[in-house]
Amino acid sequence: MERATEIVKGLGRAARAVDVIRLDYDMRHRRRIKLKAAGGLAFLLDLPEVPDLRDGDALRLEDGRLVLVEAAPEPLMELTCTDAHHLARLAWHIGNRHLSLEVRENALRIRADHVIADMARGLGAVVASISAPFEPEKGAYHSHGAHHEH
């Protein structure tokens, strides 16, 4: 079986890839797993450390070919507020629960969770269910190759 043993960061759509692998947030943080790309290429992801794969990165197979990483859409909630202060307050409450959080220009994105949706509405936020790739903040204690979530 083919093995992917290296990450090439930030190649984007212009990469000369032999295939594309669509992975949700959790799957983009796996070190060793069998995968099957969109075009049918099967390979073993075999990395020395837990990766932080992002949309547009590539996995280098042992023979040098590249498989482009695409962040797969997943069920999320987009939370919007009346102003920046309101948004910061909501972000504090979400952070206090140690949830992964994606900060957008005028909104916050988190994984779909009805309990947190009720809390956000109670704090005055508008909650919209969406399907989108999830790219949360890495966090203050994130180091290269490390992944930590409570």
TORRO-229099 format. One record per residue: residue in three letters; x, y, z of N, C-alpha, C, O in turn. Coordinates in pm, 1 decimal, m for minus. Atoms other than C-alpha are relative to their C-alpha. Layout:
R   res        nc1        nc2        nc3       cac1       cac2       cac3        cc1        cc2        cc3        oc1        oc2        oc3
R   ala          X          Y          Z          X          Y          Z          X          Y          Z          X          Y          Z
...
***
This chain:
R   res        nc1        nc2        nc3       cac1       cac2       cac3        cc1        cc2        cc3        oc1        oc2        oc3
R   met       84.1     m118.0        0.0        0.0        0.0        0.0       88.3      123.9        0.0      189.9      129.7       69.3
R   glu      m70.4     m128.9        3.8      118.6      351.0      m82.2       m2.1       62.0      139.0      m96.8       42.6      215.3
R   arg       m5.5      m69.6     m128.7      228.9      558.4      218.2       25.7      147.6      m23.2      108.5      185.2     m106.3
R   ala      m27.0     m143.2       m1.7      208.6      934.3      272.3       76.2       27.4      128.9       26.4        1.8      238.5
R   thr      m88.2      m14.6     m115.5      494.7     1028.8      502.2       43.5      144.0       24.8      121.7      170.2      116.2
R   glu      m43.7     m138.7      m12.3      532.1     1405.0      458.7     m114.0       94.9      m36.5     m198.1       63.4     m120.8
R   ile       97.2     m104.8       29.4      319.4     1720.5      457.1       70.6      112.2      m73.8      179.8      154.2      m35.4
R   val      m47.8     m117.6       71.0      375.0     1998.3      206.7     m104.2      108.3       24.8     m217.1       98.2      m23.2
R   lys       94.2     m101.8      m44.1      214.2     2312.7      350.9      m33.5       99.7     m110.3       52.9      141.2     m187.5
R   gly       47.2     m113.7       77.5        5.2     2563.5      157.7       17.9       m2.3     m150.3       40.6      103.0     m209.9
R   leu      m13.4        3.7      145.9       27.6     2443.8     m201.2     m122.8       55.0      m70.4     m111.7      115.6     m177.0
R   gly      122.9      m49.4       60.3     m333.8     2527.7     m273.4      m42.7      m78.5     m122.1       12.2     m184.1     m153.3
R   arg       61.1       69.2      114.3     m535.7     2433.5     m576.9       94.4      m12.5     m119.7       70.0      m93.5     m209.2
R   ala      m92.0        5.0      112.8     m242.1     2495.1     m812.1       94.4     m120.6        6.7      169.4     m146.4      m87.4
R   ala      m89.0      115.3      m16.2      m63.0     2186.3     m678.4      m27.1     m104.8     m107.6     m141.6     m129.1     m145.7
R   arg       12.8      109.5       97.5        3.3     1911.9     m930.6      m20.6     m129.7       77.3       71.8     m208.5       97.3
R   ala       32.7      115.8      m83.1     m172.8     1647.5     m728.3      m59.7     m111.2      m84.9     m126.0      m86.0     m185.5
R   val       55.5      115.7       69.9     m262.9     1296.4     m840.4     m142.3      m28.1       46.2     m217.4      m97.7      m22.3
R   asp      134.4       23.0      m53.0     m577.0     1299.2     m625.2      m26.3      102.7      109.8       62.1      179.8      147.1
R   val       42.4      m91.6     m106.3     m767.2     1493.0     m358.8      m60.7      m82.3      112.6     m141.0     m172.4       88.6
R   ile       58.8       65.0     m116.6     m847.7     1377.6       m6.7      m79.2      103.9       76.9      m24.8      206.3      118.3
R   arg       88.0      m91.8      m73.1    m1144.4     1546.7      162.5      m14.0      m50.2      142.8      m62.6     m160.8      166.7
R   leu       m3.5       39.9     m140.4    m1111.1     1540.4      541.2      m66.3      105.9       87.1      m46.3      225.8       67.3
R   asp       55.8      m94.1      m96.4    m1313.3     1694.0      822.2      107.9       39.6      100.4      220.5       m9.6       93.4
R   tyr      m97.4      m52.4      m95.6    m1142.0     1874.1     1111.1       70.6     m111.5       77.5      193.4     m112.0       86.2
R   asp      m61.3      108.1      m78.0    m1085.3     1561.0     1322.4       94.0      m85.6      m84.7      202.2     m122.8      m39.3
R   met      m82.7       84.3       87.1     m949.1     1360.4     1029.8      127.0       71.8      m45.5      225.0        6.9      m81.9
R   arg     m120.6      m74.9       36.9     m702.4     1641.3      949.3      101.2        4.1      114.7      205.9       67.9      103.8
R   his      m90.7        6.6     m114.9     m542.8     1570.1     1288.6       27.8     m145.2       39.5       42.3     m176.8      157.6
R   arg      m32.0      141.9      m21.7     m476.0     1197.9     1252.1      141.1      m24.9      m49.9      181.2       27.8     m153.7
R   arg     m139.1       28.9       33.6     m121.4     1064.7     1241.6       14.2     m122.6      m88.9       96.3     m126.2     m180.5
R   arg      m14.1      127.4       72.4     m174.7      714.7     1109.3     m139.3      m57.5      m24.5     m212.1      m90.6       69.1
R   ile      131.3       52.2       36.0     m480.7      593.9      920.4       m1.3      m35.2     m149.3       65.5       29.5     m230.0
R   lys       20.6       32.7      141.0     m578.9      423.4      595.2     m102.7       98.0      m56.6     m205.6      124.4        5.5
R   leu       87.3      m97.1       64.1     m739.7      671.7      356.3      m25.4      m38.2     m145.0       54.0     m109.2     m206.9
R   lys       30.6       18.1      141.3     m907.4      663.5       16.9      m39.9      136.4      m54.9     m137.3      196.6       m9.6
R   ala       22.5     m131.7       58.4     m894.0      979.5     m193.9     m120.1       m1.7      m94.5     m171.3     m107.9     m129.9
R   ala      120.8      m15.4       83.3    m1178.1     1110.8     m411.3        8.3      m77.7     m130.8      m92.2     m131.3     m177.5
R   gly      m17.5       71.3      126.4    m1034.2      955.3     m727.5       28.8     m148.0       14.4       50.6     m217.3      m84.9
R   gly      m17.2      142.7      m22.9     m987.9      615.3     m565.6      136.7      m43.0       50.5      154.8     m159.9       84.6
R   leu     m132.9       35.5      m48.0     m621.8      627.3     m461.3       m6.1      m34.5      149.0      m45.3       48.1      231.4
R   ala       m4.7       43.3     m140.2     m583.8      426.3     m139.1      143.2       11.4       48.6      237.0      m25.6      m22.1
R   phe     m134.1      m14.7      m55.6     m290.1      504.3       87.0       m6.8        2.7      152.1     m112.4       23.6      211.8
R   leu      m12.6       m4.9     m145.1     m168.6      490.2      444.2       63.2      133.3       36.9      174.4      163.5       m6.4
R   leu      m58.6     m120.2      m57.2     m116.4      822.9      617.4       87.3      m48.2      115.0       37.3     m110.4      208.8
R   asp      m95.2       53.3      m97.8      194.5      749.3      824.1      100.4      110.0       34.7      210.2      115.9      m20.7
R   leu      m80.8     m115.9      m37.1      335.5     1062.2      988.8       63.7      m20.1      137.3        8.7      m92.2      220.6
R   pro      m66.9       17.0     m128.9      580.9     1087.6     1279.9      m71.1       70.8      115.6      m57.2       30.2      230.9
R   glu       72.5      m76.1     m102.4      361.1     1340.1     1467.6     m142.1       26.0      m46.6     m172.6       13.9     m165.2
R   val      137.1      m37.9       33.8       m5.0     1439.9     1481.3        6.7      129.0      m81.6       64.9      227.3      m35.9
R   pro      m11.2     m117.2       86.7      m45.1     1687.4     1194.2     m107.6      105.6       27.9     m206.1       80.6       97.4
R   asp      100.4     m105.8        5.6     m230.8     2015.1     1160.8      m21.3       29.0     m147.7       25.4      130.5     m199.5
R   leu       24.2      m15.6      143.1     m347.4     1969.4      802.4     m104.5      107.7      m22.7     m206.7      111.9       45.7
R   arg       91.2     m107.1       36.8     m516.9     2270.4      647.2      m40.1      m15.7     m146.1       29.1      m80.2     m224.8
R   asp       45.9       m0.8      137.7     m715.0     2315.4      329.5      112.0       56.2      m88.5      164.7      164.0      m60.8
R   gly     m104.4      m45.0       90.8     m462.6     2344.2       44.8      136.5      m59.8       27.3      228.1      m43.0      m53.3
R   asp     m123.9       73.9      m23.5     m186.1     2140.4      208.4       m0.3     m123.1      m89.8     m102.4     m156.5     m150.0
R   ala       m7.8      123.7       78.1      m65.2     1827.0       31.6       74.8     m105.2       81.2      156.8      m73.7      167.4
R   leu      m70.4      114.0      m59.0       49.6     1484.1      142.0       90.4      m57.2     m107.6       45.8      m86.2     m218.6
R   arg      m94.4       55.6       95.8      362.6     1355.0      m27.5        9.6     m150.5       21.9       41.1     m197.6      131.2
R   leu      m15.6      144.9       m3.7      359.8      985.7     m108.7      148.4      m33.1      m10.3      228.3       50.2      m53.1
R   glu     m141.5       40.5        1.9      685.8      792.1      m82.3       62.8       10.1     m139.0      183.7       29.6     m151.1
R   asp      m53.8      m10.4      136.1      721.3      799.4     m461.9        4.0      144.8      m50.3       39.5      169.1     m165.7
R   gly       m8.7     m141.3       35.8      697.8     1181.8     m462.1     m129.3       62.5      m48.0     m140.0      185.0      m53.7
R   arg      127.5      m55.9       44.4      342.0     1218.5     m589.3      m69.3       70.8      115.7      m44.6       41.6      232.7
R   leu       71.2      m78.7     m100.8      113.6     1462.5     m408.9     m149.8      m29.0       m1.5     m210.1      m49.4     m106.8
R   val      145.0       10.5      m16.6     m239.0     1421.7     m275.0      m42.5      128.9       70.1        1.6      157.1      181.5
R   leu       44.9     m128.0      m53.7     m411.7     1756.1     m216.4     m101.7      m21.4      112.0     m192.3     m103.7       99.1
R   val       93.0        5.8     m113.4     m591.3     1802.7      118.1     m106.0      108.0      m18.5      m74.6      224.9      m41.1
R   glu      112.4      m92.9        7.3     m934.7     1962.3      102.5      m80.0      m13.2      128.8     m117.3     m123.7      168.2
R   ala       80.1        1.0     m122.5    m1121.0     2061.1      419.5     m145.0      m29.0      m37.6     m206.6       47.0     m112.3
R   ala      136.9       40.8       31.6    m1456.6     1882.4      401.6     m100.8       81.0       81.3      m76.3      111.2      198.1
R   pro      105.0      m66.8      m76.3    m1774.3     2065.2      498.6      m53.7      m92.2      109.6      m58.9     m214.1       93.0
R   glu       60.1       74.5     m110.7    m1927.3     1957.9      829.3     m105.6       86.1       67.3     m107.9      207.4       46.4
R   pro      106.6      m77.0      m65.5    m2227.2     2061.2     1042.3       56.8       97.0      104.0      119.8       55.9      201.5
R   leu      m48.0     m104.0      m89.9    m2145.6     2389.6     1213.5     m113.6       93.8       36.1     m221.8       89.0      m22.4
R   met       89.8     m110.7      m32.2    m2322.2     2678.8     1378.8       78.8      128.0      m19.1      192.5      139.5       26.6
R   glu      m60.3     m131.8       12.8    m2244.3     3034.7     1278.9      m76.0       93.7       91.4     m197.9      107.5       81.0
R   leu       59.0      m85.0     m102.2    m2305.8     3278.1     1562.8       33.1      144.8      m30.8      150.0      180.9      m44.9
R   thr      m20.5     m142.5       24.2    m2355.0     3648.2     1497.5      m62.7       79.5      113.5     m155.5       34.2      180.4
R   cys       42.3      m84.0     m111.6    m2406.5     3931.3     1742.1      m23.1      142.8      m47.7        1.8      175.7     m163.7
R   thr       34.7     m137.8       34.5    m2511.8     4295.4     1750.1      121.0       89.7      m20.8      114.0      185.6      m97.7
R   asp     m120.3      m83.1       14.1    m2158.5     4438.4     1783.0      122.2      m79.9       46.9      110.3     m194.1       91.2
R   ala     m125.9       67.8      m34.5    m1793.7     4353.2     1853.7        5.6      m38.1      147.8       55.1     m145.7      181.5
R   his       m0.1       29.6     m143.4    m1837.4     4370.9     2232.7      m85.0     m124.3       28.4      m43.6     m212.6      103.4
R   his       90.8      113.8      m15.1    m2129.1     4127.0     2217.2       66.7     m128.9      m51.8       56.5     m234.5       10.7
R   leu      m68.1      115.3       58.3    m1925.9     3893.6     1991.9      114.2      m47.6       90.7      132.8     m167.7      109.9
R   ala     m109.8       35.6      m91.1    m1625.8     3905.3     2229.1      m54.1      m68.5      125.4        4.4     m165.5      173.4
R   arg       62.5       60.3     m118.8    m1852.9     3826.4     2525.6      m42.9     m143.9      m29.0      m21.4     m233.5       52.6
R   leu       42.2      134.0       39.3    m1998.1     3527.5     2341.7      122.5      m91.5      m16.9      119.7     m207.2       24.9
R   ala     m122.5       78.9       17.2    m1646.4     3408.9     2246.7       56.2      m41.1      135.7      105.7     m152.8      150.5
R   trp      m48.0       32.5     m134.3    m1549.0     3423.7     2615.6      m78.8     m117.2       57.1      m20.0     m210.2      112.4
R   his       84.0      108.4      m53.2    m1844.0     3201.5     2713.0       29.8     m132.8      m69.6       31.5     m237.5       m4.9
R   ile      m33.4      122.5       73.4    m1757.7     2949.9     2439.9      137.8      m50.0       42.6      155.8     m169.7       65.2
R   gly     m134.0       36.9      m43.7    m1389.4     2952.9     2537.3        1.3      m55.7      141.0       80.6     m144.5      172.6
R   asn        9.7       48.6     m137.2    m1485.9     2900.8     2900.7      m45.8     m145.9        4.1      m27.5     m214.0      105.0
R   arg       43.4      139.4       10.8    m1633.7     2568.2     2785.9      101.4      m84.1      m78.3       76.1     m200.6     m108.7
R   his     m110.7       69.1       68.2    m1307.7     2474.8     2607.6      m41.2      m61.8     m133.3        1.3     m172.0     m167.6
R   leu       42.4       47.9      131.0    m1474.6     2437.4     2268.8       89.0       57.7     m108.7      136.5      170.7      m97.5
R   ser      m71.5      m51.1      116.7    m1291.9     2469.4     1939.4      m84.9      108.6      m63.6     m207.0       95.8      m72.7
R   leu       70.2     m118.5       47.6    m1382.0     2803.1     1784.4       71.9       58.5     m120.2      193.1       79.8     m117.2
R   glu      m54.0      m69.0      117.1    m1331.4     2956.2     1441.8      m48.4      144.2        5.7     m168.6      169.8       12.6
R   val       33.9     m141.9       m6.1    m1320.7     3335.4     1450.6       m4.7       54.3     m142.2       94.4       49.1     m214.9
R   arg       19.2      m62.9      131.3    m1459.4     3504.1     1138.7       m6.2      150.6       20.5       m2.9      197.3      134.4
R   glu       m0.8     m146.2      m12.5    m1473.7     3876.4     1065.2     m114.3       51.8       86.2      m92.7      137.7      171.6
R   asn      116.1      m47.8      m75.6    m1825.0     3925.4     1206.3      m80.2     m113.2       62.6     m198.2      m97.0       93.9
R   ala       73.1      116.1      m52.3    m1914.2     3582.6     1339.1       97.1      m98.4       63.0      218.4      m90.4       43.9
R   leu      m74.6      111.2      m57.4    m1798.7     3281.1     1534.1      m58.8     m127.7      m57.2     m179.5     m136.2      m80.0
R   arg       48.1      130.5       45.1    m1820.5     2923.3     1408.4       45.6     m106.2       98.9      160.9     m108.7      142.0
R   ile      m29.4      114.0      m86.4    m1839.0     2615.8     1628.2      m71.5     m121.9      m57.1     m156.0     m110.2     m145.9
R   arg       70.6      121.4       40.6    m1946.3     2257.6     1581.8     m144.3        7.4       48.3     m173.7       65.9      152.5
R   ala      142.3        1.0      m35.2    m2321.0     2204.2     1588.6      m19.9      m67.8      135.4       27.7     m179.0      158.2
R   asp       25.0       49.7     m135.0    m2436.7     2155.5     1948.0     m122.7       73.2       53.5     m118.0      194.3       75.4
R   his      124.8      m65.9      m39.0    m2793.7     2222.2     2061.5        8.9       68.2      136.1      m57.9      169.2      158.3
R   val      m14.1      m62.1     m132.1    m2690.5     2300.0     2420.4       69.3      135.2      m13.0       26.6      233.2       48.1
R   ile      m71.9     m125.3       20.3    m2442.6     2566.1     2307.9      m85.2       96.5      m82.3      m79.1      217.7      m61.6
R   ala       90.9      m86.3       76.5    m2697.8     2696.0     2056.5      m98.1       69.8       93.4     m122.4      189.7       79.5
R   asp       92.4      m60.0      m97.1    m2944.2     2752.4     2341.3       71.2      105.5       84.9       15.4      212.2      110.5
R   met      m76.5      m96.0      m79.0    m2674.2     2924.8     2548.9       23.8      127.3      m81.3        5.1      237.9      m30.6
R   ala      m29.3     m115.6       85.3    m2579.5     3152.1     2255.6     m125.0       84.5      m22.5     m119.5      207.3      m16.8
R   arg      126.3      m74.6       16.4    m2942.5     3245.4     2191.4      m35.3       73.9      128.7      m82.4      187.6      124.8
R   gly       25.9      m62.9     m129.0    m2980.8     3317.1     2562.9       86.2      122.7       23.9       48.0      212.4       99.0
R   leu      m88.9     m115.6       m9.8    m2689.4     3559.3     2532.6      m26.8      101.9     m111.3       45.8      200.4     m124.8
R   gly       40.8      m95.9      102.2    m2862.2     3732.6     2239.6       58.6      m20.8     m137.7       41.5       64.5     m224.8
R   ala      m59.6       26.2      131.5    m2675.7     3575.3     1947.9     m103.5      m57.7      m95.9     m202.1     m118.6      m54.6
R   val       77.8       65.6      105.0    m2832.4     3472.3     1620.3       79.1     m124.5      m38.5      198.8     m116.8      m65.9
R   val      m64.8      128.5       27.9    m2756.0     3105.0     1552.2      m51.9      m53.2     m133.4     m172.2      m71.3     m152.2
R   ala       36.7       56.4      129.7    m2751.2     2970.8     1196.9       72.2     m133.2      m18.2      192.8     m142.7        4.6
R   ser      m60.6      129.7       31.6    m2692.5     2605.7     1106.2       56.4        8.2     m141.1      m13.4       47.3     m234.7
R   ile      m65.0       m3.3      131.0    m2444.2     2580.1      819.6       80.3     m128.2      m20.3      103.3     m204.5       73.5
R   ser      m93.3      107.0       33.1    m2229.2     2323.3      643.3      118.8       66.9      m67.1      105.6      127.0     m173.8
R   ala     m119.8      m66.6       51.0    m1873.6     2445.6      589.3      123.1      m69.6       56.2      113.3     m140.4      156.4
R   pro     m123.5       49.8      m60.1    m1511.3     2345.1      642.7       23.4       69.6      134.2       m9.6      187.2      149.7
R   phe      m24.5      m54.5     m133.9    m1407.4     2398.0     1006.2      149.8       21.6       16.9      228.0      m73.1        8.0
R   glu     m140.7      m37.5      m18.8    m1076.8     2581.8     1066.2       12.1       80.1      129.3       32.0      201.5      124.5
R   pro       m4.6      m73.2     m127.3    m1071.6     2669.4     1438.3      138.5       55.5       32.3      239.7       13.2      m23.7
R   glu     m125.3      m56.3      m50.1     m806.8     2877.0     1612.7       85.1     m111.8       58.6       32.1     m207.4      115.2
R   lys      m90.5      102.3      m52.9     m501.8     2674.4     1711.1       13.0        8.7      150.5       31.5      m94.1      215.7
R   gly      m10.6      m14.6     m144.2     m487.1     2814.7     2062.5      138.3       43.4       43.8      236.9       22.7      m26.8
R   ala     m124.1      m56.9      m52.4     m218.9     2974.8     2274.9      105.0     m104.9       31.2      224.3      m74.6       28.1
R   tyr      m94.7      103.5      m39.4      m59.7     2644.3     2375.4       31.5      m96.2     m112.6       94.6     m199.5      m90.1
R   his      m23.3       86.1      114.9      m48.3     2494.6     2026.5      144.9       13.3      m43.8      196.2      123.8      m61.7
R   ser     m135.1        1.0       57.4      296.3     2393.1     1908.4       m4.0      m84.4     m125.3      m98.8     m159.9     m146.9
R   his       m4.4       73.6      127.5      397.1     2247.1     1574.4      m25.3     m148.3       24.3       43.3     m213.2      103.2
R   gly       28.9      142.1       m7.7      242.6     1905.2     1536.3      m84.8      m39.6      118.7     m127.0     m154.9      128.5
R   ala       78.2       35.6     m120.0       53.8     1922.5     1865.0     m147.4       27.9      m24.7     m183.5      122.3      m95.1
R   his      144.6      m22.2        6.4     m320.7     1890.5     1891.9      m55.0      m28.4      137.6      m37.8     m137.7      191.4
R   his       53.3       15.4     m134.1     m495.3     1945.6     2220.1     m140.5       55.9        4.3     m164.8      170.3      m34.1
R   glu      136.3      m44.6      m14.7     m863.0     1965.2     2285.6      m56.6      m66.0      125.3      m33.2     m184.5      149.2
R   his       59.2       55.8     m122.7    m1052.3     1918.9     2612.3     m121.6      m81.6      m34.9     m186.2     m137.3       53.9
***
